[in-house]
Amino acid sequence: MKPVTVYTTFDSADAQLVHSRLEAAGFDAEVVHEAAALTGPSTVTTQGILIQVPEDQAEDARNLINAPSEDKGQ
């Protein structure tokens, strides 16, 4: 199935946090372009670090990413 980008960031720690949340929820998430972003500026990194999931998981993954965190405000 075709991978779809559900999240973009320029922060490696942020990418890993989102990736971990998705994997913990059972999504087949992948981090793309992270190594290139860590080595310095390039045409690849102008896109940022991408979090991708299979096309059939994209809507649910976006919903999870955009859902308010239960830990916030406590």
PDB file as gemmi writes it, atoms N, CA and C in Angstrom:
CRYST1    1.000    1.000    1.000  90.00  90.00  90.00 P 1                      
ATOM      1  N   MET A   1       0.845  -1.172   0.000  1.00  0.00           N  
ATOM      2  CA  MET A   1       0.000   0.000   0.000  1.00  0.00           C  
ATOM      3  C   MET A   1       0.896   1.242   0.000  1.00  0.00           C  
ATOM      4  N   LYS A   2       0.442   2.276  -0.644  1.00  0.00           N  
ATOM      5  CA  LYS A   2       1.188   3.519  -0.798  1.00  0.00           C  
ATOM      6  C   LYS A   2       1.354   4.241   0.547  1.00  0.00           C  
ATOM      7  N   PRO A   3       2.612   4.670   0.885  1.00  0.00           N  
ATOM      8  CA  PRO A   3       2.794   5.430   2.117  1.00  0.00           C  
ATOM      9  C   PRO A   3       2.288   6.865   1.972  1.00  0.00           C  
ATOM     10  N   VAL A   4       1.705   7.386   3.043  1.00  0.00           N  
ATOM     11  CA  VAL A   4       1.151   8.738   3.060  1.00  0.00           C  
ATOM     12  C   VAL A   4       1.777   9.488   4.237  1.00  0.00           C  
ATOM     13  N   THR A   5       2.202  10.722   3.986  1.00  0.00           N  
ATOM     14  CA  THR A   5       2.754  11.552   5.051  1.00  0.00           C  
ATOM     15  C   THR A   5       1.620  12.106   5.902  1.00  0.00           C  
ATOM     16  N   VAL A   6       1.703  11.832   7.214  1.00  0.00           N  
ATOM     17  CA  VAL A   6       0.675  12.314   8.132  1.00  0.00           C  
ATOM     18  C   VAL A   6       1.204  13.376   9.083  1.00  0.00           C  
ATOM     19  N   TYR A   7       2.528  13.574   9.082  1.00  0.00           N  
ATOM     20  CA  TYR A   7       3.125  14.563   9.976  1.00  0.00           C  
ATOM     21  C   TYR A   7       4.478  14.970   9.425  1.00  0.00           C  
ATOM     22  N   THR A   8       4.793  16.256   9.525  1.00  0.00           N  
ATOM     23  CA  THR A   8       6.075  16.781   9.075  1.00  0.00           C  
ATOM     24  C   THR A   8       6.646  17.677  10.164  1.00  0.00           C  
ATOM     25  N   THR A   9       7.941  17.549  10.407  1.00  0.00           N  
ATOM     26  CA  THR A   9       8.610  18.368  11.409  1.00  0.00           C  
ATOM     27  C   THR A   9      10.069  18.547  11.003  1.00  0.00           C  
ATOM     28  N   PHE A  10      10.735  19.515  11.597  1.00  0.00           N  
ATOM     29  CA  PHE A  10      12.167  19.684  11.400  1.00  0.00           C  
ATOM     30  C   PHE A  10      12.933  19.299  12.659  1.00  0.00           C  
ATOM     31  N   ASP A  11      12.229  18.762  13.645  1.00  0.00           N  
ATOM     32  CA  ASP A  11      12.802  18.389  14.939  1.00  0.00           C  
ATOM     33  C   ASP A  11      12.808  16.868  15.073  1.00  0.00           C  
ATOM     34  N   SER A  12      14.004  16.287  15.173  1.00  0.00           N  
ATOM     35  CA  SER A  12      14.133  14.838  15.258  1.00  0.00           C  
ATOM     36  C   SER A  12      13.419  14.263  16.481  1.00  0.00           C  
ATOM     37  N   ALA A  13      13.529  14.941  17.630  1.00  0.00           N  
ATOM     38  CA  ALA A  13      12.870  14.451  18.845  1.00  0.00           C  
ATOM     39  C   ALA A  13      11.352  14.455  18.680  1.00  0.00           C  
ATOM     40  N   ASP A  14      10.825  15.491  18.052  1.00  0.00           N  
ATOM     41  CA  ASP A  14       9.388  15.575  17.790  1.00  0.00           C  
ATOM     42  C   ASP A  14       8.954  14.427  16.872  1.00  0.00           C  
ATOM     43  N   ALA A  15       9.747  14.173  15.847  1.00  0.00           N  
ATOM     44  CA  ALA A  15       9.427  13.080  14.915  1.00  0.00           C  
ATOM     45  C   ALA A  15       9.389  11.739  15.648  1.00  0.00           C  
ATOM     46  N   GLN A  16      10.359  11.508  16.519  1.00  0.00           N  
ATOM     47  CA  GLN A  16      10.402  10.240  17.244  1.00  0.00           C  
ATOM     48  C   GLN A  16       9.234  10.106  18.219  1.00  0.00           C  
ATOM     49  N   LEU A  17       8.838  11.212  18.832  1.00  0.00           N  
ATOM     50  CA  LEU A  17       7.702  11.183  19.746  1.00  0.00           C  
ATOM     51  C   LEU A  17       6.415  10.808  19.010  1.00  0.00           C  
ATOM     52  N   VAL A  18       6.168  11.450  17.871  1.00  0.00           N  
ATOM     53  CA  VAL A  18       4.962  11.152  17.084  1.00  0.00           C  
ATOM     54  C   VAL A  18       5.024   9.709  16.569  1.00  0.00           C  
ATOM     55  N   HIS A  19       6.180   9.295  16.092  1.00  0.00           N  
ATOM     56  CA  HIS A  19       6.359   7.927  15.601  1.00  0.00           C  
ATOM     57  C   HIS A  19       6.037   6.916  16.710  1.00  0.00           C  
ATOM     58  N   SER A  20       6.554   7.170  17.914  1.00  0.00           N  
ATOM     59  CA  SER A  20       6.300   6.270  19.044  1.00  0.00           C  
ATOM     60  C   SER A  20       4.823   6.202  19.410  1.00  0.00           C  
ATOM     61  N   ARG A  21       4.152   7.361  19.415  1.00  0.00           N  
ATOM     62  CA  ARG A  21       2.711   7.390  19.716  1.00  0.00           C  
ATOM     63  C   ARG A  21       1.934   6.549  18.707  1.00  0.00           C  
ATOM     64  N   LEU A  22       2.283   6.705  17.434  1.00  0.00           N  
ATOM     65  CA  LEU A  22       1.579   5.956  16.389  1.00  0.00           C  
ATOM     66  C   LEU A  22       1.840   4.457  16.515  1.00  0.00           C  
ATOM     67  N   GLU A  23       3.099   4.079  16.708  1.00  0.00           N  
ATOM     68  CA  GLU A  23       3.413   2.651  16.845  1.00  0.00           C  
ATOM     69  C   GLU A  23       2.732   2.042  18.065  1.00  0.00           C  
ATOM     70  N   ALA A  24       2.706   2.776  19.177  1.00  0.00           N  
ATOM     71  CA  ALA A  24       2.055   2.271  20.395  1.00  0.00           C  
ATOM     72  C   ALA A  24       0.563   2.042  20.175  1.00  0.00           C  
ATOM     73  N   ALA A  25      -0.023   2.816  19.259  1.00  0.00           N  
ATOM     74  CA  ALA A  25      -1.451   2.678  18.948  1.00  0.00           C  
ATOM     75  C   ALA A  25      -1.702   1.641  17.853  1.00  0.00           C  
ATOM     76  N   GLY A  26      -0.641   0.991  17.365  1.00  0.00           N  
ATOM     77  CA  GLY A  26      -0.808  -0.085  16.395  1.00  0.00           C  
ATOM     78  C   GLY A  26      -0.660   0.309  14.934  1.00  0.00           C  
ATOM     79  N   PHE A  27      -0.210   1.531  14.663  1.00  0.00           N  
ATOM     80  CA  PHE A  27      -0.009   1.968  13.275  1.00  0.00           C  
ATOM     81  C   PHE A  27       1.348   1.493  12.767  1.00  0.00           C  
ATOM     82  N   ASP A  28       1.439   1.286  11.461  1.00  0.00           N  
ATOM     83  CA  ASP A  28       2.693   0.908  10.807  1.00  0.00           C  
ATOM     84  C   ASP A  28       3.406   2.175  10.353  1.00  0.00           C  
ATOM     85  N   ALA A  29       3.930   2.937  11.310  1.00  0.00           N  
ATOM     86  CA  ALA A  29       4.529   4.237  11.029  1.00  0.00           C  
ATOM     87  C   ALA A  29       6.008   4.111  10.679  1.00  0.00           C  
ATOM     88  N   GLU A  30       6.458   4.989   9.796  1.00  0.00           N  
ATOM     89  CA  GLU A  30       7.867   5.063   9.391  1.00  0.00           C  
ATOM     90  C   GLU A  30       8.333   6.507   9.461  1.00  0.00           C  
ATOM     91  N   VAL A  31       9.585   6.702   9.867  1.00  0.00           N  
ATOM     92  CA  VAL A  31      10.210   8.019   9.857  1.00  0.00           C  
ATOM     93  C   VAL A  31      11.049   8.106   8.586  1.00  0.00           C  
ATOM     94  N   VAL A  32      10.854   9.170   7.800  1.00  0.00           N  
ATOM     95  CA  VAL A  32      11.542   9.336   6.519  1.00  0.00           C  
ATOM     96  C   VAL A  32      12.336  10.634   6.543  1.00  0.00           C  
ATOM     97  N   HIS A  33      13.552  10.605   6.033  1.00  0.00           N  
ATOM     98  CA  HIS A  33      14.462  11.750   5.898  1.00  0.00           C  
ATOM     99  C   HIS A  33      15.115  12.178   7.208  1.00  0.00           C  
ATOM    100  N   GLU A  34      14.994  11.393   8.265  1.00  0.00           N  
ATOM    101  CA  GLU A  34      15.591  11.814   9.535  1.00  0.00           C  
ATOM    102  C   GLU A  34      17.113  11.854   9.452  1.00  0.00           C  
ATOM    103  N   ALA A  35      17.727  10.845   8.880  1.00  0.00           N  
ATOM    104  CA  ALA A  35      19.196  10.821   8.792  1.00  0.00           C  
ATOM    105  C   ALA A  35      19.708  12.000   7.973  1.00  0.00           C  
ATOM    106  N   ALA A  36      19.036  12.329   6.891  1.00  0.00           N  
ATOM    107  CA  ALA A  36      19.448  13.467   6.062  1.00  0.00           C  
ATOM    108  C   ALA A  36      19.326  14.772   6.831  1.00  0.00           C  
ATOM    109  N   ALA A  37      18.304  14.894   7.651  1.00  0.00           N  
ATOM    110  CA  ALA A  37      18.106  16.115   8.427  1.00  0.00           C  
ATOM    111  C   ALA A  37      19.204  16.276   9.466  1.00  0.00           C  
ATOM    112  N   LEU A  38      19.722  15.173   9.981  1.00  0.00           N  
ATOM    113  CA  LEU A  38      20.757  15.233  11.010  1.00  0.00           C  
ATOM    114  C   LEU A  38      22.139  15.540  10.445  1.00  0.00           C  
ATOM    115  N   THR A  39      22.334  15.318   9.143  1.00  0.00           N  
ATOM    116  CA  THR A  39      23.656  15.543   8.548  1.00  0.00           C  
ATOM    117  C   THR A  39      23.843  16.950   8.024  1.00  0.00           C  
ATOM    118  N   GLY A  40      22.795  17.725   7.950  1.00  0.00           N  
ATOM    119  CA  GLY A  40      22.929  19.114   7.519  1.00  0.00           C  
ATOM    120  C   GLY A  40      21.948  19.448   6.420  1.00  0.00           C  
ATOM    121  N   PRO A  41      21.968  20.714   5.988  1.00  0.00           N  
ATOM    122  CA  PRO A  41      21.017  21.170   4.967  1.00  0.00           C  
ATOM    123  C   PRO A  41      21.206  20.450   3.634  1.00  0.00           C  
ATOM    124  N   SER A  42      20.113  20.107   3.013  1.00  0.00           N  
ATOM    125  CA  SER A  42      20.121  19.514   1.677  1.00  0.00           C  
ATOM    126  C   SER A  42      18.739  19.702   1.074  1.00  0.00           C  
ATOM    127  N   THR A  43      18.602  19.352  -0.187  1.00  0.00           N  
ATOM    128  CA  THR A  43      17.289  19.478  -0.814  1.00  0.00           C  
ATOM    129  C   THR A  43      16.284  18.511  -0.197  1.00  0.00           C  
ATOM    130  N   VAL A  44      16.756  17.378   0.318  1.00  0.00           N  
ATOM    131  CA  VAL A  44      15.855  16.419   0.961  1.00  0.00           C  
ATOM    132  C   VAL A  44      15.276  17.012   2.235  1.00  0.00           C  
ATOM    133  N   THR A  45      16.117  17.706   3.007  1.00  0.00           N  
ATOM    134  CA  THR A  45      15.646  18.194   4.302  1.00  0.00           C  
ATOM    135  C   THR A  45      14.769  19.426   4.198  1.00  0.00           C  
ATOM    136  N   THR A  46      14.665  20.032   3.040  1.00  0.00           N  
ATOM    137  CA  THR A  46      13.744  21.163   2.919  1.00  0.00           C  
ATOM    138  C   THR A  46      12.304  20.706   3.095  1.00  0.00           C  
ATOM    139  N   GLN A  47      12.063  19.415   2.931  1.00  0.00           N  
ATOM    140  CA  GLN A  47      10.744  18.836   3.178  1.00  0.00           C  
ATOM    141  C   GLN A  47      10.532  18.557   4.651  1.00  0.00           C  
ATOM    142  N   GLY A  48      11.610  18.483   5.405  1.00  0.00           N  
ATOM    143  CA  GLY A  48      11.540  18.135   6.811  1.00  0.00           C  
ATOM    144  C   GLY A  48      11.599  16.629   7.005  1.00  0.00           C  
ATOM    145  N   ILE A  49      11.390  16.230   8.238  1.00  0.00           N  
ATOM    146  CA  ILE A  49      11.329  14.818   8.595  1.00  0.00           C  
ATOM    147  C   ILE A  49       9.873  14.414   8.490  1.00  0.00           C  
ATOM    148  N   LEU A  50       9.619  13.347   7.774  1.00  0.00           N  
ATOM    149  CA  LEU A  50       8.246  12.921   7.500  1.00  0.00           C  
ATOM    150  C   LEU A  50       7.884  11.692   8.320  1.00  0.00           C  
ATOM    151  N   ILE A  51       6.667  11.653   8.791  1.00  0.00           N  
ATOM    152  CA  ILE A  51       6.103  10.456   9.404  1.00  0.00           C  
ATOM    153  C   ILE A  51       5.060   9.941   8.430  1.00  0.00           C  
ATOM    154  N   GLN A  52       5.249   8.699   7.995  1.00  0.00           N  
ATOM    155  CA  GLN A  52       4.348   8.119   7.005  1.00  0.00           C  
ATOM    156  C   GLN A  52       3.728   6.830   7.527  1.00  0.00           C  
ATOM    157  N   VAL A  53       2.509   6.596   7.069  1.00  0.00           N  
ATOM    158  CA  VAL A  53       1.779   5.364   7.364  1.00  0.00           C  
ATOM    159  C   VAL A  53       1.157   4.867   6.061  1.00  0.00           C  
ATOM    160  N   PRO A  54       0.744   3.594   6.013  1.00  0.00           N  
ATOM    161  CA  PRO A  54       0.030   3.126   4.833  1.00  0.00           C  
ATOM    162  C   PRO A  54      -1.232   3.961   4.592  1.00  0.00           C  
ATOM    163  N   GLU A  55      -1.573   4.099   3.336  1.00  0.00           N  
ATOM    164  CA  GLU A  55      -2.704   4.940   2.929  1.00  0.00           C  
ATOM    165  C   GLU A  55      -3.991   4.644   3.703  1.00  0.00           C  
ATOM    166  N   ASP A  56      -4.250   3.365   3.963  1.00  0.00           N  
ATOM    167  CA  ASP A  56      -5.501   3.007   4.641  1.00  0.00           C  
ATOM    168  C   ASP A  56      -5.492   3.358   6.131  1.00  0.00           C  
ATOM    169  N   GLN A  57      -4.342   3.764   6.684  1.00  0.00           N  
ATOM    170  CA  GLN A  57      -4.250   4.155   8.088  1.00  0.00           C  
ATOM    171  C   GLN A  57      -4.141   5.676   8.273  1.00  0.00           C  
ATOM    172  N   ALA A  58      -4.015   6.406   7.176  1.00  0.00           N  
ATOM    173  CA  ALA A  58      -3.696   7.835   7.240  1.00  0.00           C  
ATOM    174  C   ALA A  58      -4.722   8.654   8.024  1.00  0.00           C  
ATOM    175  N   GLU A  59      -5.982   8.486   7.753  1.00  0.00           N  
ATOM    176  CA  GLU A  59      -7.006   9.301   8.434  1.00  0.00           C  
ATOM    177  C   GLU A  59      -6.995   9.058   9.937  1.00  0.00           C  
ATOM    178  N   ASP A  60      -6.950   7.794  10.340  1.00  0.00           N  
ATOM    179  CA  ASP A  60      -6.935   7.480  11.770  1.00  0.00           C  
ATOM    180  C   ASP A  60      -5.650   7.972  12.431  1.00  0.00           C  
ATOM    181  N   ALA A  61      -4.532   7.881  11.723  1.00  0.00           N  
ATOM    182  CA  ALA A  61      -3.258   8.370  12.269  1.00  0.00           C  
ATOM    183  C   ALA A  61      -3.309   9.878  12.482  1.00  0.00           C  
ATOM    184  N   ARG A  62      -3.825  10.603  11.526  1.00  0.00           N  
ATOM    185  CA  ARG A  62      -3.955  12.067  11.677  1.00  0.00           C  
ATOM    186  C   ARG A  62      -4.854  12.417  12.861  1.00  0.00           C  
ATOM    187  N   ASN A  63      -5.934  11.659  13.016  1.00  0.00           N  
ATOM    188  CA  ASN A  63      -6.837  11.898  14.150  1.00  0.00           C  
ATOM    189  C   ASN A  63      -6.110  11.700  15.476  1.00  0.00           C  
ATOM    190  N   LEU A  64      -5.296  10.669  15.569  1.00  0.00           N  
ATOM    191  CA  LEU A  64      -4.539  10.421  16.791  1.00  0.00           C  
ATOM    192  C   LEU A  64      -3.527  11.544  17.038  1.00  0.00           C  
ATOM    193  N   ILE A  65      -2.809  11.948  16.006  1.00  0.00           N  
ATOM    194  CA  ILE A  65      -1.812  13.013  16.140  1.00  0.00           C  
ATOM    195  C   ILE A  65      -2.464  14.307  16.596  1.00  0.00           C  
ATOM    196  N   ASN A  66      -3.620  14.614  16.079  1.00  0.00           N  
ATOM    197  CA  ASN A  66      -4.296  15.888  16.374  1.00  0.00           C  
ATOM    198  C   ASN A  66      -5.148  15.853  17.642  1.00  0.00           C  
ATOM    199  N   ALA A  67      -5.324  14.676  18.219  1.00  0.00           N  
ATOM    200  CA  ALA A  67      -6.123  14.553  19.448  1.00  0.00           C  
ATOM    201  C   ALA A  67      -5.377  15.214  20.600  1.00  0.00           C  
ATOM    202  N   PRO A  68      -6.096  15.897  21.475  1.00  0.00           N  
ATOM    203  CA  PRO A  68      -5.435  16.492  22.644  1.00  0.00           C  
ATOM    204  C   PRO A  68      -4.800  15.411  23.500  1.00  0.00           C  
ATOM    205  N   SER A  69      -3.638  15.694  24.008  1.00  0.00           N  
ATOM    206  CA  SER A  69      -2.937  14.762  24.873  1.00  0.00           C  
ATOM    207  C   SER A  69      -3.636  14.727  26.232  1.00  0.00           C  
ATOM    208  N   GLU A  70      -3.730  13.551  26.819  1.00  0.00           N  
ATOM    209  CA  GLU A  70      -4.375  13.413  28.127  1.00  0.00           C  
ATOM    210  C   GLU A  70      -3.526  14.020  29.234  1.00  0.00           C  
ATOM    211  N   ASP A  71      -2.217  14.167  29.009  1.00  0.00           N  
ATOM    212  CA  ASP A  71      -1.318  14.696  30.025  1.00  0.00           C  
ATOM    213  C   ASP A  71      -1.299  16.204  30.096  1.00  0.00           C  
ATOM    214  N   LYS A  72      -1.755  16.884  29.069  1.00  0.00           N  
ATOM    215  CA  LYS A  72      -1.697  18.340  29.044  1.00  0.00           C  
ATOM    216  C   LYS A  72      -2.668  18.946  30.050  1.00  0.00           C  
ATOM    217  N   GLY A  73      -2.221  20.006  30.694  1.00  0.00           N  
ATOM    218  CA  GLY A  73      -3.085  20.735  31.597  1.00  0.00           C  
ATOM    219  C   GLY A  73      -3.213  20.124  32.974  1.00  0.00           C  
ATOM    220  N   GLN A  74      -2.411  19.116  33.273  1.00  0.00           N  
ATOM    221  CA  GLN A  74      -2.496  18.503  34.593  1.00  0.00           C  
ATOM    222  C   GLN A  74      -1.251  18.761  35.387  1.00  0.00           C  
TER     223      GLN A  74                                                      
END                                                                             
